[in-house]
Amino acid sequence: MAKAILEYDLTDSDDRLDHMRAVKSLDLALSLWQFVYNTRKGIEHELEFKDMTNYELLDRVYDEMRDILDRHNINIDELIN
């Protein structure tokens, strides 16, 4: 069986950031999956019953993305900065 061991020096800020990215990778993948496969269907269904302007639709998409990230405890600032 092949094994891989990742080692991080959590006292080093760059390693700490890399560690956080590794730890949150599944949550981020699940967030992206939710957005790609479910959000479009939901928003399309919502559009059938609502007359939305382009800006309202754009806000709705961004709100949904933020909600999905929040549900998966993804804080983009923790993964980038």
N, C-alpha and C positions, 0 to 999 in steps of 0.2 A: 504494500500500500504506500502510495506517495504521500508525503507530508510536507507542509510548509509552515514555518514558524516566522511570524512577524514580530519584531522587537522594536519598541519605542522607548526613547528616553523622555519620560513625561516631565522632566525638569527643563527640557529644551522646547521653546515655543513652536518651532517648525515641526518637531516630532509630535508634539501634543496635537497640533492641527491635523497632521497625517493620521494619527490615531483616531481622532474624532471622525474623520472622513471614513475610515475603515469600519468603525463601530456603527455608523449611521447608514452605511451603504444599502443594507436591505430595506430600511425604512424609506430611503430615497427611491429605490427601485419600485417598491410598492406604491409610493405616491405617484410616480410616473405612470405606472401601469393603470392605476385608478383614473388618472387624468386622460390618458390616451384611449382607454377602452370604455369608460363609463360616462365621463363628463360630456362628451359630444352628444351622446344619446339623450342625456338628461336635458341639456340646453336646447337641443332640437325640439324635444317634446314641449318644453316650456314656451318656445317661440310659436308653437301652434296656437297657443291660447293667449299670448300677449303680443301686443304691437310694440316693439322696442326700437329705439333709435340705434344707430351704429355705436354711439358712445355708451348707451345703456348696455348694449350687448358686450362691448369690450370690458366694461366694469364688471359685468356678470361673470365673464370668463376669468378675469383676474381674481375676483372674490372667491370663486370656486377653487382656483388653484391655491390661494392662501388657506382656505379651509382644509383642503386635502393635506397640505404640508403641516398645518397645525394638528390635525388628527393623527399624523404619524410622527409628531414631535420633531419636525425638521425646522431648524432655525438656520436659514441660509447664511446669516452673518457668522455663525459658529463654524461653518464649513469653508468659508472664503477668507475671512480676515485672520 
